[in-house]
Amino acid sequence: MEKEEVIHEKYENEKQYDDVEPQVNLEEDDDSPIEEFFYLRQTQISIGYSVVALLSLPMGHFLARVLPTHQFNLFGFKFSLNPSPFNIKEHVLIGTMVACNQGTAYAVDIVILQKLWYNSEKSFVADMFLVLTTQITGFAIAVTASLFRSLHAQRDEDDNGRMSRMRYFMIIAGDSFVYYWIPCLIFPTIGYLAWICWINPNNVVLSQLTSTSGLVTPWFAQVNILVGFILVAYIMVLWAYYSDLWGSKTFPIVTALLYRGNGSEYDKSLVLNAQGILDEQLYVDYDPLRMDSFFALTYGVGFAGLTATIIHVILNNGREIVERWKSARAENEDVHSRLMRVYPEVPDWWYGLLFIVTFGLSMVTCVVWDYMPWWALLLALGIAMFFVLPVGTVQAVTNQQPGLNIVTEYIIGYLLPSNAIANVTFKTYGYIVNVRALNFVSDLKLGHYMKIPSKIMFMAQLISAVISCIINLGTATWLINTRPNVCTPAGAPFTCRSTKTFYSASIIWGAIGPARVFGNKDDALYSPVQWCFLVSALLPLIFWALSKKFPNVGWLRLVHWPVLLAATSNMPPGLPYMYTNGLALGFIFAFWLRRYRYNWWSRYNYLTSAALDSGVAIAGLVIFFALQAWDISFPTWWGNPANGVLDHCPLGGANYAGDSW
């Protein structure tokens, strides 16, 4: 291709990627076990791309200096431990190997569940097979591409004297590192500023209402999240609770715990037989299961979000999807695709072989160790594959990923009632395979932008996934076996808040089953929640029709029901303040700076997000290993109360009568 044609095409393609181009290079550069600790903590921290990128940079340069450059020959295969100076492509690969294992493996919750609550512990080999067969992961691209470019750029101050990306990153990360010591160790109450409750801490209503990364998500998506949060948390839930719908006042207003009708905590051991299967007579004699109104409505919103996702994508993206499918092989490549032509694509048989191996191992895991029947595995994988396109479309536009966890629990709860382990296993395969597939695509897209050969990206993710599964499972097993009172309040900070929610879900959908909680049984108190499936199918249709009828009303096109309905999908274990704290930053960065200071935003926005994450995560590591691991704590005072009630709302977890069980 002539040089002039490449330059012209580069210019044309740059206009299509206004937000991406500042974060990546449009040139080819040819030279170029902590998560598990934090997952079980009361305050979770994620060790992601930014932290690893920051820490691995000096290590990479050090190894490039000390490793031999000699070329080895092993059975005809030639390789070198140090083929070139440490470059951005190697750095991105390191980050990718971490990103495809971001967070803890979802299946580890099943392992913890069996050991701590269901007394059905399986062998380490069975646990390992379960974790391995559910793990394919990845991460987003814009934040990470910006970070890697900044760390490898030379002096990049421009004629206007703007600060270099590297210097800016180090300053923000340093500030974030220093600040995190305050809410994490010195003054934890600052993260729980429930000031309305402080007016009268002994007032039950005030305590209930106020107790306990906006830079990357588009502003219109954040507005949808805010509207959805207000609609659910401050309208629907408050109406349901204070009108005593479903006897709500007997329980706390926001909790992941399950209860009896009298408000005492539900003891599932009294309704299950020795095999862990529900005994219906014991269930009737003991008490039908109850939950707080927030928990129940969250499930309803989860039902609604899934249906809304399918309808929304069909109405708003259906034609585009069909057109792109038809033109998938057409010569309409962007500049990145043209530069990647020099590298061969991953052969289809690689994917085929990987699927055959993982599917075979999954079948062995489920059948041999009695996790669930073979047909359930086929159904779970079918659900995961079907929703890749609609969920991926929503994620690509909004940076929000609707989850399949609730619908998978719902389906298998009817097909295999009274089987908690089968329920959570089905959920893990149906939900996590979908998540990992989409994130795998995201990682490949990052490699596409950073000009890394697809084969290398493929192998890097595969190898690191195997390694991380071993570390993930080993760390969780070690913590459970060595840490006293883990997953209980006495075992703080390892209170396992997310795992407890996972456990509650296993009782609702597995041990007891949706038919007795949400179905048509006489004692199914929450059956009206199922109407959310139908209502949510109509909402996107109504607003789509209105946007066509009134094309000049711009805000109608920005109403995104899948995102709006998914706003409270993480509550519980999430708490209301977690949603509101980031909205101010979201307004400043995603709206005001992007609209009125676009040059600054395009240069520093994603880098700011990465720097803030890096500072917090590194501070969390230092605090844990230097202090908390040795049971060293900061002196107690008003901002660090000994009773652990950080928001100073002692009745925040009480029911309407002020009782705490």
DAGI-V404244 format. One record per residue. RES is the residue in one letter. SS is DSSP state (helix for helix, strand for strand, loop for the rest). BURIAL is I if it has 24 or more other ideal C-beta (glycine too) atoms within 12 Angstrom, else O. Layout:
res;ss;burial
RES;SS;BURIAL
RES;SS;BURIAL
//
This chain:
res;ss;burial
M;loop;O
E;loop;O
K;helix;O
E;helix;O
E;helix;O
V;helix;O
I;helix;O
H;helix;O
E;helix;I
K;helix;I
Y;helix;O
E;helix;O
N;helix;I
E;helix;O
K;loop;O
Q;loop;O
Y;loop;I
D;helix;O
D;helix;I
V;helix;I
E;helix;I
P;loop;I
Q;loop;I
V;loop;I
N;loop;I
L;loop;I
E;loop;O
E;loop;I
D;loop;I
D;loop;O
D;loop;O
S;loop;I
P;loop;I
I;helix;I
E;helix;I
E;helix;I
F;helix;I
F;helix;I
Y;helix;I
L;loop;I
R;loop;I
Q;loop;I
T;loop;I
Q;loop;I
I;loop;I
S;loop;I
I;loop;I
G;loop;I
Y;helix;I
S;helix;I
V;helix;I
V;helix;I
A;helix;I
L;helix;I
L;helix;I
S;helix;I
L;helix;I
P;helix;O
M;helix;O
G;helix;I
H;helix;O
F;helix;O
L;helix;O
A;helix;I
R;helix;O
V;helix;O
L;loop;O
P;loop;O
T;loop;O
H;loop;O
Q;strand;O
F;strand;O
N;strand;O
L;strand;O
F;loop;O
G;loop;O
F;strand;O
K;strand;O
F;strand;O
S;strand;O
L;loop;O
N;loop;O
P;loop;O
S;loop;O
P;loop;O
F;loop;I
N;loop;I
I;helix;I
K;helix;I
E;helix;I
H;helix;I
V;helix;I
L;helix;I
I;helix;I
G;helix;I
T;helix;I
M;helix;I
V;helix;I
A;helix;I
C;loop;I
N;loop;I
Q;loop;I
G;loop;I
T;loop;I
A;loop;I
Y;loop;I
A;loop;I
V;helix;I
D;helix;I
I;helix;I
V;helix;I
I;helix;I
L;helix;I
Q;helix;I
K;helix;I
L;helix;I
W;loop;I
Y;loop;I
N;loop;O
S;loop;I
E;loop;O
K;loop;I
S;loop;O
F;helix;O
V;helix;O
A;helix;I
D;helix;I
M;helix;I
F;helix;I
L;helix;I
V;helix;I
L;helix;I
T;loop;I
T;loop;I
Q;loop;I
I;loop;I
T;loop;I
G;loop;I
F;loop;I
A;loop;I
I;loop;I
A;helix;I
V;helix;I
T;helix;I
A;helix;I
S;helix;I
L;helix;I
F;helix;I
R;helix;I
S;helix;I
L;helix;I
H;helix;I
A;loop;I
Q;loop;O
R;loop;O
D;loop;I
E;loop;O
D;loop;O
D;loop;O
N;loop;O
G;loop;O
R;loop;O
M;loop;O
S;loop;O
R;helix;I
M;helix;I
R;helix;O
Y;helix;I
F;helix;I
M;helix;I
I;helix;O
I;helix;I
A;helix;I
G;helix;O
D;helix;O
S;helix;I
F;helix;I
V;helix;O
Y;helix;O
Y;helix;I
W;helix;I
I;helix;O
P;helix;I
C;helix;I
L;helix;I
I;helix;I
F;loop;O
P;helix;I
T;helix;I
I;helix;I
G;helix;I
Y;loop;I
L;loop;O
A;loop;I
W;helix;O
I;helix;O
C;helix;I
W;helix;O
I;helix;O
N;loop;O
P;loop;I
N;loop;O
N;loop;O
V;helix;I
V;helix;I
L;helix;I
S;helix;I
Q;helix;I
L;helix;I
T;helix;I
S;loop;I
T;loop;I
S;loop;I
G;loop;I
L;loop;I
V;loop;I
T;loop;I
P;loop;I
W;helix;I
F;helix;I
A;helix;I
Q;helix;I
V;helix;I
N;helix;I
I;helix;I
L;helix;I
V;helix;I
G;helix;I
F;helix;I
I;helix;O
L;helix;I
V;helix;I
A;helix;I
Y;helix;I
I;helix;O
M;helix;I
V;helix;I
L;helix;I
W;helix;O
A;helix;I
Y;helix;I
Y;helix;O
S;loop;O
D;loop;O
L;helix;I
W;helix;I
G;helix;I
S;helix;I
K;helix;I
T;helix;I
F;loop;I
P;loop;I
I;loop;I
V;loop;I
T;loop;I
A;loop;I
L;loop;I
L;loop;I
Y;strand;I
R;loop;I
G;loop;O
N;loop;O
G;loop;I
S;loop;O
E;strand;I
Y;loop;I
D;loop;O
K;helix;I
S;helix;O
L;helix;O
V;loop;I
L;strand;I
N;loop;O
A;loop;O
Q;loop;O
G;loop;I
I;loop;I
L;strand;I
D;loop;O
E;helix;O
Q;helix;O
L;helix;O
Y;helix;I
V;helix;O
D;helix;O
Y;helix;I
D;loop;I
P;loop;I
L;loop;I
R;strand;I
M;loop;I
D;loop;I
S;helix;I
F;helix;I
F;helix;I
A;helix;I
L;helix;I
T;helix;I
Y;helix;I
G;helix;I
V;helix;I
G;helix;I
F;helix;I
A;helix;I
G;helix;I
L;helix;I
T;helix;I
A;helix;I
T;helix;I
I;helix;I
I;helix;I
H;helix;I
V;helix;I
I;helix;O
L;helix;I
N;helix;I
N;helix;I
G;helix;O
R;helix;O
E;helix;O
I;helix;O
V;helix;O
E;helix;O
R;helix;O
W;helix;O
K;helix;O
S;loop;O
A;loop;O
R;loop;O
A;loop;O
E;loop;O
N;loop;O
E;loop;O
D;loop;I
V;helix;I
H;helix;I
S;helix;I
R;helix;I
L;helix;I
M;helix;I
R;helix;O
V;helix;O
Y;loop;I
P;loop;O
E;loop;O
V;loop;I
P;loop;O
D;helix;O
W;helix;O
W;helix;O
Y;helix;O
G;helix;O
L;helix;O
L;helix;I
F;helix;O
I;helix;O
V;helix;O
T;helix;I
F;helix;I
G;helix;O
L;helix;I
S;helix;I
M;helix;I
V;helix;O
T;helix;I
C;helix;I
V;helix;O
V;helix;O
W;loop;I
D;loop;O
Y;loop;I
M;loop;I
P;loop;O
W;helix;O
W;helix;O
A;helix;I
L;helix;I
L;helix;O
L;helix;I
A;helix;I
L;helix;I
G;helix;O
I;helix;I
A;helix;I
M;helix;I
F;helix;O
F;helix;I
V;helix;I
L;helix;I
P;helix;I
V;helix;I
G;helix;I
T;helix;I
V;helix;I
Q;helix;I
A;helix;I
V;helix;I
T;helix;I
N;loop;I
Q;loop;I
Q;loop;I
P;loop;I
G;loop;I
L;loop;I
N;helix;I
I;helix;I
V;helix;I
T;helix;I
E;helix;I
Y;helix;I
I;helix;I
I;helix;I
G;helix;I
Y;helix;I
L;helix;I
L;loop;I
P;loop;I
S;loop;I
N;loop;I
A;helix;I
I;helix;I
A;helix;I
N;helix;I
V;helix;I
T;helix;I
F;helix;I
K;helix;I
T;helix;I
Y;helix;I
G;helix;I
Y;helix;I
I;helix;I
V;helix;I
N;helix;I
V;helix;I
R;helix;I
A;helix;I
L;helix;I
N;helix;I
F;helix;I
V;helix;I
S;helix;I
D;helix;I
L;helix;I
K;helix;I
L;helix;I
G;helix;I
H;helix;I
Y;helix;I
M;loop;I
K;loop;I
I;loop;I
P;loop;I
S;helix;I
K;helix;O
I;helix;I
M;helix;I
F;helix;I
M;helix;O
A;helix;I
Q;helix;I
L;helix;I
I;helix;O
S;helix;I
A;helix;I
V;helix;I
I;helix;O
S;helix;I
C;helix;I
I;helix;I
I;helix;I
N;helix;I
L;helix;I
G;helix;I
T;helix;I
A;helix;I
T;helix;I
W;helix;O
L;helix;I
I;helix;I
N;helix;O
T;helix;O
R;loop;I
P;loop;O
N;loop;O
V;loop;I
C;loop;I
T;loop;O
P;helix;O
A;helix;O
G;helix;O
A;loop;I
P;loop;I
F;loop;I
T;loop;I
C;loop;I
R;helix;I
S;helix;I
T;helix;I
K;helix;I
T;helix;I
F;helix;I
Y;helix;I
S;helix;I
A;helix;I
S;helix;I
I;helix;I
I;helix;I
W;helix;I
G;helix;I
A;helix;I
I;helix;I
G;helix;I
P;helix;I
A;helix;I
R;helix;I
V;helix;I
F;loop;I
G;loop;I
N;loop;O
K;loop;O
D;loop;O
D;loop;O
A;loop;I
L;loop;I
Y;loop;I
S;helix;O
P;helix;I
V;helix;I
Q;helix;I
W;helix;O
C;helix;I
F;helix;I
L;helix;O
V;helix;I
S;helix;I
A;helix;I
L;helix;O
L;helix;I
P;helix;I
L;helix;O
I;helix;O
F;helix;I
W;helix;I
A;helix;O
L;helix;O
S;helix;O
K;helix;O
K;helix;O
F;loop;O
P;loop;O
N;loop;O
V;loop;O
G;helix;O
W;helix;O
L;helix;O
R;helix;O
L;helix;O
V;loop;I
H;loop;I
W;helix;I
P;helix;I
V;helix;I
L;helix;I
L;helix;I
A;loop;I
A;loop;I
T;loop;I
S;loop;I
N;loop;I
M;loop;I
P;loop;I
P;loop;I
G;loop;I
L;loop;I
P;helix;I
Y;helix;I
M;helix;I
Y;helix;I
T;helix;I
N;loop;O
G;loop;I
L;helix;I
A;helix;O
L;helix;I
G;helix;I
F;helix;O
I;helix;O
F;helix;I
A;helix;I
F;helix;I
W;helix;O
L;helix;I
R;helix;I
R;helix;O
Y;helix;O
R;loop;O
Y;helix;O
N;helix;O
W;helix;O
W;helix;I
S;helix;I
R;helix;I
Y;helix;I
N;helix;I
Y;helix;I
L;helix;I
T;helix;I
S;helix;I
A;helix;I
A;helix;I
L;helix;I
D;helix;I
S;helix;I
G;helix;I
V;helix;I
A;helix;I
I;helix;I
A;helix;I
G;helix;I
L;helix;I
V;helix;O
I;helix;I
F;helix;I
F;helix;O
A;helix;O
L;loop;O
Q;helix;I
A;helix;O
W;helix;O
D;loop;O
I;loop;O
S;loop;O
F;loop;O
P;loop;O
T;loop;O
W;strand;O
W;loop;O
G;loop;O
N;strand;I
P;loop;O
A;loop;O
N;loop;O
G;loop;I
V;loop;I
L;loop;I
D;loop;I
H;loop;I
C;loop;I
P;loop;I
L;loop;I
G;loop;I
G;loop;I
A;loop;I
N;loop;I
Y;loop;I
A;loop;O
G;loop;O
D;loop;O
S;loop;O
W;loop;O
//
